[in-house]
Amino acid sequence: MAYRIAVVDDEPILLEKICLLSKKILEQRGCACELFPFSSAMTLDSYLYDAFLLDIEMPEMDGVSLARRLRQNGYMCPLLFVSAVESRVFEAMQVQPLRFIRKSFLDADLREGLTALSDHLNRFGADTLILRDHHSAIALPTNRILYVESSGKAQVVVLQEGKQKTHLSMQELEKTLSPRGFYRIHRCYLVNLSAIFRIDRQEALLKNGERLPVSRGKSEEVKNRLEVMIFHGLDG
């Protein structure tokens, strides 16, 4: 499956150049990606992309404002700023971008930035979970998933705002979501560690008030993983 990358820049010639260079670099890195060009933040059709390359200075909504909106809505996908306005680097850093690419050094900076992006995607995968059936595909932001519950032959993906059934096996979901900070606390539950408020013996109390069972012998491991996430992030 190819990763989906949105490229947003209000200069048409530069937008085309960034897309062409990016496609070439990512292909050389062996990272399967599809690039989607947008001439402004206002024409962006969705936030469900695996990464964003954003110009900073744009009319109507600039790149930093768009990045803030993405973060405020819970999207933690990689962001790379491509800009000639180097004076806004500190402001841009507040939304935790992966890289800042200078237009004055586009070729060199873009190569370094996309190398970091491909390494990130290869290590962590997409920030969306794609659920497919015979007729459609649904992209769910992984950081909005609270947990997955086994329910007969299907699994129920429980999000902050609702539920979605899938016929993917728990093993398939565990393989996909474990690199994104999920842990199998029980044979029937795969939980987003960032959704856990506290572990009490054989029970996990989630931040939304729900309580889920923890298998005997797994409580200490869950606590250890929580500590690593809190103090060192997912890289720990």
N, C-alpha and C positions, 0 to 999 in steps of 0.2 A: 504494500500500500504506500502510495506517495504522500509525503507530508505536504500540507497546504500552507503556502506563505503569501501573505498580503504585502504588496509594495505600494506605498502611498507617497506621491510626490506631485506637486502642481506644475512642474516643468515637463512637458510631454517628451522632449528629446532626451532629457536626463532620465526620465522614468523608463523609457525604452532601453536606454543604455544599461541602467542598473539591472533590469530584468534579464537582458541578454548576458551580461557579465556574471550575474548570480547563477543563472542556469548552467553556464559553462563551468564555473567553479564547483558548484555542487555536484555536477555530473562527474567531474574529475575526482571528487572526494567519495564517489560511490554512494551519495545520499540522494535517494529518489524523492524529488520534490516537484510540485506544480506551483508556478508563480501566478498570482492574480494582481494585475496592475489597477490602481485607482488614482484618479487625478485630484481627489480631495478626500478629507475625512468624512465629508457629508455624503459622498457617493458609496462609501463602504457598505456592502450589502449584509454583512454579518460580522459578529465578533468571533465566530467559530473557526479560527485559523490556528495553525500550530506555531506560527511565528509571524512577527510583523517587522518590516523595514519601513521606518517612518521618517519623512522629512520633518524638520522642526518648524520652519517658517512657512506657514500656509494660510491663505485667507479663510475666514469663517471659523474654522477650528484648527489650531496648530497641532503639531505632533505630540507635544508634551501634554496638552489638554486631552487629546485622544488617549494617550497612554494612561493618564490619571483615571479616565473613565473606565478603561479596561480593568485596571487594578481595583477600582471601587466596586466593579461588578463581579469581582472574584476571579478574573482571568490572570493566571500567573505564567502564561506562555512567554517565551523569549522575545524581547524587544531589542531592536537595533536601530539607533538613530543615525540617519544619513543627512548631514547638514553642513552648510557653509558657515553657520553661526556658532563659532566655537565659544563665544562668551556665555552661552546657555548650557554649557556642559554640567555645571554644578546643579542647576535646576533640573536638568534631565536625569541626573543620577538619583534623584529622590524617588523615581518610579522603578528603580532597580533594573536598568537596561543591561543586556548582555555585553554590548559594545557601543562605542560612539565612533562612527565612520565619517571622516572629514572629506568633503567633496573635493577639496584641493589636493588630496592624496587618495582619490577614489580607488584606483586599481589596487594599490598595496593594502589600504585599510579594509577594503571590501573582502579581499582574499583572506586576511587575518580574521576578520569578523565572521565570515561564513565558515571558516575552518572551525572556529569556536562553536558556531551554531550547529554544524553537522555533528561535531563531537557530542554536544548536548543532546541532540535528537537521537543519535545512535545509543547514547547511554540511558536516557530517560524515556524515550519514545514521545508520542504525541500527548498533548494536554487535553485531548478529547478521547472519549471512549465511543467508538462507532458501533452501533447496534443495527444489524441488517436483518430484513426479512425478505420475502419473495417480491415485495412491491416497493419498498422504500428503505432508506437508511436514516438513522437518527444519530446526531452527534451530541454527546453529553459532556460538558466540561468536567473533568475528573475532580477538580477541587470543589465542585458543588455536590459531589456524591458523598453521602454520610456513610453508607454501608451497603453491602450486597447480602441478601438473605436467600438461602436455599428454600425453594417452595415446590416440593414434588419434583417433576421433571424440568421445571423452569426455575430461573433465578429472578429475584425481584431487586432491581437497582433502586435504592431509596435515596432521593435527593432532598435538598433543603425545601424544594417547592413541589414535590410530588413523587410518584413512583413510576417505574418503567419495567415491564417484564421482558425477559430475554431467554432464548433457548440455548445460549452459550453455557457451557458447563462451568461449574465453580472453579475447576482446575484451569480452564482457559482464562477466566476472569482474573484469577489469582496471578497467573503468569503475566498478564497485561498490566495489572494495577500495582503489583508489589513494588516495581521500581518507582512508582509515583507516591509512595508513602502509605500503602495499604498493608494490612497484616491479617492473616487468618487466625482470629482469636478463638474460633470454635469451628467444628466441621460445617456448621450451617451459617457462619457469619464471617465475612471479609470486611474489615472496617478501615475507614480513613483515620489514621492515627491523629490527625489534626482535629478530628471531631470529638475525641475523647477528653472528658473533663477530669475523670478520676477512675482509678482501678481499685475496687474493693473486693479483695479475696477472689471469688469466682464470678465477678460481675463488673462490667464496664459501664460507667455512667457517662452518657454523651452530653455535650454542651446544650442540646435541645431538650434535655430531661429524660430521654429514653434510656432504658437499661437493657443491656445485652449480656448473655452468658459468656463466660470465659472458660475454656476447657481447663480441667485440672492440670496443673503443672505449667500452664502458659502465662500465669499472672506476672511472674518475675520477668519473663522475656518481653511482655508487652510494656512493663514499666521501664525496662532498659531501652527499648526502642523509642519510647516517648522521651526519655532523657536525651538520647542522641539527637532526636529531631529538634527538641527545644534549644539545646545548647550548641549544636553543630549544624543543624539543617539536614536536608536529605543527603548531602554529600558525606556526612559523617559516617 
